Amino acid sequence: MKNDWRQKLHLEPFRGWLNDPNGLSFFNGMYHVYFQYCPDSPYGKGDKCWGHFQSPDLLHWEFTGTVLFPDTEADKSGAYSGCGLVKDDELYLFYTGNVKHPGDYDYITDGRDANQILVTTKDGHNMSRKNILLGNHDYPEYCSRHVRDPKVWEEDGKYKMVLGARKLDDTGCALIYTTKDSDPAGEWFFEKEIFKPNFGYMWECPDIFTLNGKKYLSISPQGLEHTEFEHQNVYSSGRFDESMTDFTEWDYGFDFYAPQTFESPDGRRLLIGWMGIGDIPYTNPTAEKGWQHCLTMPRELGIDEYGRLVQKPFKELNSLRKEKMGFSSGDVLKTDLPFELFALIDSDFDIRFGFLEMRLKNGVFTLEFTDDKVGCGRTKRNVKLNGCVDIRIIADTSSMEIYLNGGQRVMSTRFYPQSTEVDIMVNGLDGLVYTLDGMEVKTRE
């Protein structure tokens, strides 16, 4: 069957451009997923707004439309990224209002305002008036005009906010602010800076969260050195633990950036990222059809038996399984997108789709496109593994998420085959393939 590239398992815009996930939360019986949205351009031009999806169960979704517009003096150049916080009977949404003044400016050291703004909502899509919490005069004097992407949480009876920043010496950092009291709409004060030398020129989309009693700082740093096995993309995304020594990337594939975490009502820590990156050397042909980019599936974060942070597909995905097929080394399977593949691993192996090959050899897992018409400029990505016991692949109609070694490493990519029918050739492993139903996604527009 001809593939129109509309996806079954990943949220994407009906039209226009999508990037960073924002305001992730569970409120009033609904999951709320906001995102950076340019409704009138699949290339990210025009007004930078917030779009909004909601769902009772992560499987049945409704797009309620554009819910935040850059319509005031404090955000007239864009309603940039931010977060959600549930308090009492309201959802608090914090975001950065971007203002670019006309003139001969570099917009790094001058000519730009970065305002941290709060709105509240009782239904997820009708917003209150905008309340400016912080402006340029509230940031340390060593900061450039790039200070953005607030993430807010409650701690010890007060509220904390982490912001990503670029300093005047072209180094990145995170800024921590705290409230005077228990009112997140009240006064905020600078508390401290989090910094690591020689680690990029800008830290975007910071997130501080706790997992199994341990704190993590997630950032998307720009300006890291690219190597064969690390930071292979234009920009990276990863996390530090409290020691701030080891940085582990969230995803080693072609398409991943700006993740954000939140807590589900049953206590799971879920992560959603943008399955895309800015300034990429490859393309997404859906733009010619009027839309571009998608979000990752929700990923459950956990700690494995070795104390490593791991990511796994959200458990609700299992309910979409349909037909099951077993396979052995040397088999060629025929299946339709979307599908799920799972296999236990005890030796090197390779899996081929005709246009894409993945292989484990000598402790290195490689994802490589063999047909540029399908990869659209994507070539090869590598990740080192200290042993690998399993692989789980979730393949949608135009994206793929690969979970290795119980989710210790993950690789994501977009791909654009002409048909939804796929031949899978496997060597060196036995496992299962499930065909998958799709999510339900409706729109009010």
C-alpha positions as CSV (number, residue, x, y, z in Angstrom):
1,M,0.0,0.0,0.0
2,K,1.3,3.5,-0.9
3,N,2.6,5.3,2.1
4,D,1.3,8.9,2.7
5,W,3.7,9.2,5.7
6,R,0.8,10.2,8.1
7,Q,1.7,8.4,11.3
8,K,-0.3,6.1,13.6
9,L,1.7,6.2,16.8
10,H,3.3,9.6,16.9
11,L,1.7,13.0,17.4
12,E,2.2,15.4,14.5
13,P,0.5,18.5,13.3
14,F,-2.4,18.3,10.8
15,R,-0.7,21.3,9.1
16,G,2.2,23.5,9.8
17,W,5.4,23.1,11.8
18,L,5.9,21.3,15.2
19,N,9.0,21.4,17.4
20,D,9.6,21.4,21.2
21,P,7.1,19.6,23.5
22,N,5.8,22.0,26.1
23,G,3.6,22.0,29.2
24,L,3.5,18.2,29.6
25,S,1.1,17.4,32.4
26,F,-1.8,15.4,33.7
27,F,-4.7,17.7,34.7
28,N,-8.4,17.2,35.2
29,G,-8.4,13.6,34.0
30,M,-6.4,14.5,30.8
31,Y,-2.9,14.2,29.6
32,H,-1.9,17.6,28.1
33,V,0.8,17.8,25.4
34,Y,1.6,21.3,24.2
35,F,4.1,22.0,21.5
36,Q,5.9,24.8,19.6
37,Y,3.7,25.4,16.6
38,C,3.8,27.4,13.4
39,P,0.3,26.7,12.1
40,D,0.7,28.5,8.8
41,S,4.1,27.2,7.6
42,P,5.6,23.7,7.5
43,Y,9.0,25.3,7.4
44,G,8.7,27.1,10.8
45,K,8.0,30.6,9.5
46,G,5.4,33.0,10.8
47,D,4.1,33.2,14.3
48,K,5.6,30.8,16.9
49,C,2.6,29.7,19.0
50,W,1.6,26.8,21.2
51,G,-0.5,24.0,19.9
52,H,-2.4,21.5,22.2
53,F,-3.2,17.8,22.2
54,Q,-5.2,16.2,25.1
55,S,-6.0,12.6,25.9
56,P,-7.5,10.5,28.7
57,D,-5.2,7.5,28.1
58,L,-2.3,8.4,25.8
59,L,-4.1,6.5,23.0
60,H,-7.1,8.6,22.1
61,W,-6.1,12.2,21.3
62,E,-7.8,15.4,20.4
63,F,-6.1,18.4,18.9
64,T,-7.8,21.5,20.3
65,G,-6.0,24.0,18.1
66,T,-3.6,26.9,18.8
67,V,-3.9,27.9,22.4
68,L,-1.1,30.5,22.9
69,F,-0.3,33.3,20.5
70,P,2.5,35.9,20.5
71,D,0.0,38.7,20.9
72,T,1.5,41.0,23.5
73,E,4.5,43.3,23.7
74,A,6.1,40.7,26.0
75,D,6.0,37.9,23.5
76,K,5.5,39.5,20.2
77,S,8.4,37.6,18.5
78,G,7.3,34.2,19.7
79,A,5.7,32.2,22.5
80,Y,8.7,30.0,23.1
81,S,9.1,26.8,25.1
82,G,8.0,26.2,28.7
83,C,6.3,23.8,31.1
84,G,3.2,22.9,33.0
85,L,2.5,22.8,36.7
86,V,-0.8,21.5,38.3
87,K,-1.8,23.5,41.4
88,D,-5.2,23.2,43.0
89,D,-7.8,23.3,40.3
90,E,-5.7,25.1,37.7
91,L,-2.9,24.3,35.2
92,Y,-0.1,26.8,35.4
93,L,1.8,27.2,32.1
94,F,5.2,28.9,32.1
95,Y,6.9,29.9,28.9
96,T,9.5,32.4,27.4
97,G,8.1,35.4,25.6
98,N,10.7,36.3,22.9
99,V,11.0,39.9,21.7
100,K,13.3,41.0,18.9
101,H,13.7,44.7,18.6
102,P,14.1,46.2,15.1
103,G,17.6,47.5,14.5
104,D,21.2,46.5,13.8
105,Y,21.6,44.0,16.6
106,D,23.2,40.6,16.9
107,Y,20.3,39.4,19.1
108,I,22.7,37.6,21.4
109,T,24.2,40.4,23.4
110,D,21.6,43.1,22.6
111,G,18.3,43.7,20.8
112,R,16.4,40.8,22.4
113,D,14.1,40.5,25.5
114,A,13.5,37.2,27.1
115,N,10.4,37.3,29.4
116,Q,9.3,34.4,31.6
117,I,5.6,34.5,31.4
118,L,2.8,32.6,33.3
119,V,-0.7,31.9,32.2
120,T,-3.3,29.6,33.9
121,T,-6.1,27.5,32.5
122,K,-9.0,25.5,33.9
123,D,-9.7,23.4,30.8
124,G,-6.3,23.2,29.1
125,H,-7.0,25.5,26.2
126,N,-8.7,28.7,27.4
127,M,-5.9,30.9,28.9
128,S,-5.8,33.6,31.5
129,R,-4.1,37.0,30.9
130,K,-0.4,36.9,30.7
131,N,1.7,37.6,33.9
132,I,5.4,38.5,33.4
133,L,7.5,36.9,36.2
134,L,11.0,37.6,35.1
135,G,12.7,39.8,32.5
136,N,16.2,40.7,31.3
137,H,16.9,42.8,34.5
138,D,16.3,39.7,36.6
139,Y,19.1,37.6,35.1
140,P,22.8,37.7,36.2
141,E,24.8,40.4,34.5
142,Y,27.1,37.8,32.9
143,C,24.2,36.4,30.8
144,S,23.5,37.1,27.2
145,R,20.0,37.8,25.9
146,H,19.4,34.1,25.5
147,V,17.7,33.0,28.7
148,R,14.7,30.7,28.1
149,D,12.7,27.5,28.5
150,P,11.4,27.5,32.1
151,K,10.8,24.2,33.9
152,V,9.0,24.6,37.3
153,W,8.5,22.2,40.2
154,E,7.5,22.2,43.8
155,E,10.2,21.6,46.5
156,D,10.1,22.0,50.3
157,G,7.0,24.1,50.2
158,K,8.3,26.6,47.6
159,Y,8.6,26.5,43.8
160,K,11.8,26.2,41.8
161,M,12.5,27.2,38.2
162,V,15.4,26.2,36.0
163,L,16.2,28.3,32.9
164,G,18.6,27.6,30.1
165,A,21.1,30.3,29.3
166,R,24.0,31.5,27.2
167,K,26.6,33.6,28.9
168,L,28.5,36.5,27.4
169,D,31.7,34.4,27.2
170,D,29.8,31.9,25.0
171,T,29.4,29.2,27.5
172,G,26.1,27.5,28.5
173,C,24.6,27.2,31.9
174,A,21.4,26.7,33.8
175,L,19.9,29.3,36.2
176,I,17.9,28.3,39.3
177,Y,15.2,30.6,40.7
178,T,13.0,30.1,43.7
179,T,9.8,31.7,44.9
180,K,9.6,33.9,48.0
181,D,6.7,31.7,49.3
182,S,4.3,29.0,48.1
183,D,2.8,31.1,45.3
184,P,4.2,30.3,41.8
185,A,2.6,33.5,40.5
186,G,4.4,35.7,43.0
187,E,8.0,36.9,43.3
188,W,10.9,34.9,42.0
189,F,14.6,35.3,43.1
190,F,17.9,34.1,41.6
191,E,19.3,31.3,43.7
192,K,22.3,29.8,41.8
193,E,23.9,28.8,38.5
194,I,24.7,25.3,37.4
195,F,27.7,25.2,35.1
196,K,30.2,22.8,33.6
197,P,33.3,24.1,31.8
198,N,33.8,23.5,28.1
199,F,30.3,22.2,27.6
200,G,28.7,24.1,24.8
201,Y,27.7,27.7,24.3
202,M,24.0,27.4,25.1
203,W,22.0,25.0,27.3
204,E,18.4,24.8,26.0
205,C,15.3,23.1,27.4
206,P,16.6,22.3,30.9
207,D,14.6,19.9,33.1
208,I,15.4,18.9,36.7
209,F,13.6,15.7,37.9
210,T,13.9,13.0,40.5
211,L,13.9,9.3,39.8
212,N,14.2,6.7,42.5
213,G,15.4,9.4,44.9
214,K,18.1,10.6,42.6
215,K,18.1,14.1,40.9
216,Y,18.9,14.5,37.3
217,L,19.5,17.6,35.1
218,S,18.4,17.2,31.5
219,I,19.7,19.8,29.0
220,S,20.0,20.3,25.2
221,P,23.4,21.8,24.8
222,Q,24.5,23.5,21.6
223,G,28.1,23.7,20.5
224,L,29.5,20.3,21.6
225,E,32.3,18.6,19.7
226,H,31.0,15.9,17.4
227,T,32.7,12.4,17.5
228,E,32.1,9.0,15.9
229,F,30.0,7.8,18.9
230,E,28.9,10.9,20.8
231,H,27.1,14.1,19.8
232,Q,26.8,13.0,16.2
233,N,23.9,15.4,15.5
234,V,24.0,19.2,15.0
235,Y,22.8,19.6,18.6
236,S,22.6,17.1,21.5
237,S,20.2,16.2,24.3
238,G,21.2,14.4,27.5
239,R,21.3,14.3,31.3
240,F,23.7,14.7,34.2
241,D,23.2,13.1,37.6
242,E,23.8,15.2,40.7
243,S,27.6,14.8,40.4
244,M,27.6,16.7,37.1
245,T,30.4,14.4,35.8
246,D,29.0,12.0,33.3
247,F,26.7,13.3,30.5
248,T,24.5,10.6,28.9
249,E,22.7,11.3,25.7
250,W,19.0,10.5,25.6
251,D,19.0,9.4,22.1
252,Y,21.7,8.4,19.6
253,G,19.6,8.5,16.4
254,F,19.2,11.2,13.8
255,D,16.0,12.9,15.0
256,F,15.7,13.9,18.7
257,Y,15.9,17.1,20.7
258,A,14.4,19.2,23.5
259,P,12.9,16.4,25.7
260,Q,10.7,17.2,28.7
261,T,9.6,14.9,31.5
262,F,6.5,14.8,33.7
263,E,4.7,12.5,36.1
264,S,1.7,10.4,35.2
265,P,-1.2,9.9,37.7
266,D,0.1,6.4,38.5
267,G,3.6,7.7,39.4
268,R,5.5,7.0,36.2
269,R,8.1,9.5,35.0
270,L,7.4,10.0,31.3
271,L,9.6,11.7,28.7
272,I,8.5,13.1,25.4
273,G,10.9,14.7,22.9
274,W,10.8,16.4,19.6
275,M,11.6,13.9,16.8
276,G,13.5,16.5,14.9
277,I,16.4,19.0,15.3
278,G,17.0,22.5,14.1
279,D,19.6,23.3,11.4
280,I,19.7,19.7,10.1
281,P,21.5,18.7,6.9
282,Y,18.7,16.3,6.0
283,T,15.0,16.8,5.0
284,N,11.5,15.8,5.7
285,P,9.4,15.5,2.5
286,T,6.1,15.8,4.4
287,A,6.8,19.6,4.3
288,E,5.9,19.5,0.7
289,K,2.5,18.1,1.8
290,G,1.9,20.9,4.3
291,W,3.2,19.6,7.6
292,Q,6.6,18.8,9.3
293,H,7.9,16.9,12.4
294,C,6.4,14.9,15.2
295,L,6.9,14.1,18.8
296,T,8.3,10.8,20.2
297,M,6.1,8.3,21.8
298,P,6.0,8.8,25.6
299,R,8.9,6.9,27.2
300,E,8.8,5.5,30.7
301,L,12.0,6.3,32.7
302,G,13.3,3.8,35.2
303,I,16.4,2.4,36.9
304,D,17.6,-1.1,36.0
305,E,19.3,-3.7,38.2
306,Y,22.7,-2.1,37.5
307,G,21.6,1.4,38.6
308,R,21.4,2.7,35.0
309,L,18.7,5.1,33.9
310,V,16.7,3.3,31.1
311,Q,13.9,4.3,28.7
312,K,11.0,2.1,27.6
313,P,8.0,2.7,25.4
314,F,4.9,3.6,27.4
315,K,3.0,0.5,28.6
316,E,-0.3,1.5,26.9
317,L,1.4,0.7,23.5
318,N,1.0,-3.0,24.3
319,S,-2.8,-2.7,23.8
320,L,-2.3,-1.8,20.2
321,R,-0.7,-5.2,19.3
322,K,-2.5,-7.3,16.7
323,E,-1.1,-10.2,14.8
324,K,2.1,-11.9,16.1
325,M,4.8,-13.6,14.0
326,G,7.8,-15.5,15.2
327,F,11.1,-15.4,13.3
328,S,14.5,-17.1,13.3
329,S,17.9,-16.2,12.0
330,G,17.9,-16.3,8.2
331,D,14.2,-15.5,7.8
332,V,12.6,-12.9,5.6
333,L,9.4,-11.5,7.0
334,K,6.7,-9.5,5.2
335,T,4.7,-7.1,7.4
336,D,3.0,-3.7,7.3
337,L,3.8,-0.5,9.0
338,P,3.4,0.2,11.9
339,F,4.9,-2.8,13.6
340,E,6.9,-3.8,16.7
341,L,9.9,-6.1,16.7
342,F,11.4,-7.7,19.8
343,A,14.4,-10.1,20.1
344,L,16.8,-11.4,22.7
345,I,20.4,-11.1,21.8
346,D,23.4,-13.4,22.5
347,S,25.7,-12.5,19.6
348,D,26.3,-10.1,16.8
349,F,23.4,-9.6,14.3
350,D,22.0,-7.6,11.5
351,I,18.4,-6.5,10.5
352,R,17.7,-5.2,7.0
353,F,14.7,-3.4,5.7
354,G,15.9,-3.0,2.1
355,F,16.4,0.8,2.6
356,L,17.8,0.6,6.2
357,E,20.3,-1.6,8.0
358,M,21.0,-2.0,11.7
359,R,23.7,-4.2,13.0
360,L,25.6,-5.1,16.2
361,K,29.3,-5.9,15.6
362,N,32.1,-5.9,18.2
363,G,30.1,-3.9,20.7
364,V,29.0,-1.2,18.3
365,F,25.4,-0.8,17.1
366,T,25.1,0.9,13.8
367,L,22.0,2.4,12.2
368,E,22.6,3.1,8.5
369,F,20.4,4.1,5.6
370,T,21.2,2.3,2.3
371,D,18.7,4.3,0.2
372,D,19.0,8.1,0.3
373,K,15.5,8.5,-1.1
374,V,14.1,7.0,2.1
375,G,16.7,8.5,4.5
376,C,16.4,12.0,2.8
377,G,20.0,12.8,3.7
378,R,20.4,10.7,6.8
379,T,23.4,8.4,6.6
380,K,24.8,6.6,9.7
381,R,24.7,6.7,13.4
382,N,26.7,4.6,15.9
383,V,26.5,3.8,19.6
384,K,28.8,1.8,21.8
385,L,27.2,-0.9,24.0
386,N,28.7,-2.6,27.0
387,G,26.9,-5.8,26.1
388,C,23.4,-6.0,24.7
389,V,20.7,-8.5,25.7
390,D,17.7,-7.3,23.7
391,I,16.4,-5.0,21.0
392,R,12.9,-3.5,20.7
393,I,11.9,-1.6,17.5
394,I,8.7,0.5,17.2
395,A,8.3,1.3,13.5
396,D,5.6,3.8,12.5
397,T,4.8,4.8,8.9
398,S,7.6,7.4,8.8
399,S,9.6,7.1,12.0
400,M,11.3,4.5,14.1
401,E,12.4,4.2,17.7
402,I,15.0,1.6,18.6
403,Y,15.4,0.5,22.3
404,L,18.6,-1.4,23.0
405,N,19.6,-3.4,26.1
406,G,16.4,-2.8,28.0
407,G,16.3,0.8,27.0
408,Q,19.8,1.7,28.2
409,R,20.4,3.2,24.7
410,V,17.8,4.6,22.3
411,M,18.0,5.7,18.7
412,S,15.3,7.5,16.8
413,T,14.9,8.4,13.1
414,R,12.5,9.6,10.5
415,F,12.3,7.6,7.3
416,Y,10.1,7.9,4.2
417,P,9.5,4.6,2.4
418,Q,7.1,4.7,-0.6
419,S,5.1,1.7,0.7
420,T,3.7,0.6,4.0
421,E,4.7,-3.0,3.1
422,V,8.1,-3.9,4.5
423,D,10.4,-6.9,4.0
424,I,12.5,-7.6,7.1
425,M,15.6,-9.8,6.8
426,V,17.2,-11.0,10.0
427,N,20.5,-12.7,10.7
428,G,21.9,-13.8,14.1
429,L,18.7,-13.5,16.3
430,D,15.3,-14.9,16.9
431,G,12.3,-13.0,18.1
432,L,8.7,-11.7,17.5
433,V,7.0,-9.2,15.3
434,Y,3.6,-7.6,16.1
435,T,1.6,-5.6,13.7
436,L,0.1,-2.6,15.5
437,D,-3.1,-0.6,15.4
438,G,-2.8,3.1,15.5
439,M,-3.8,5.7,18.0
440,E,-7.0,7.8,17.5
441,V,-6.3,11.5,16.8
442,K,-9.1,13.9,16.2
443,T,-9.1,17.6,15.7
444,R,-11.5,20.5,16.5
445,E,-10.2,22.6,13.6
